[in-house]
Amino acid sequence: IFDAIRELNRTQGLTVFLVEQNAFGALKLANRGYVMVNGNVTMSGSGKELLANPEVRAAYLEGGHH
């Protein structure tokens, strides 16, 4: 699905709102991402910024889930 979204954005300029449990894959794809906890946005930034954020990495990316 990530490849299809990337292709649609590249060829047709479509923007997609993606809710995804695979945080690593979603952030690699995202131009902009939001971290939500209990329905509240706790962090936001580019996919690269969020991937580099130690809090995001510890909470969502560690443990080999990517």
PyMOL commands that set and color helices and strands:
alter all, ss='L'
color gray80, all
select helices_A, chain A and resi 2-12+23-29+47-52+54-61
alter helices_A, ss='H'
color red, helices_A
select strands_A, chain A and resi 33-37+40-45
alter strands_A, ss='S'
color yellow, strands_A
deselect
rebuild
show_as cartoon
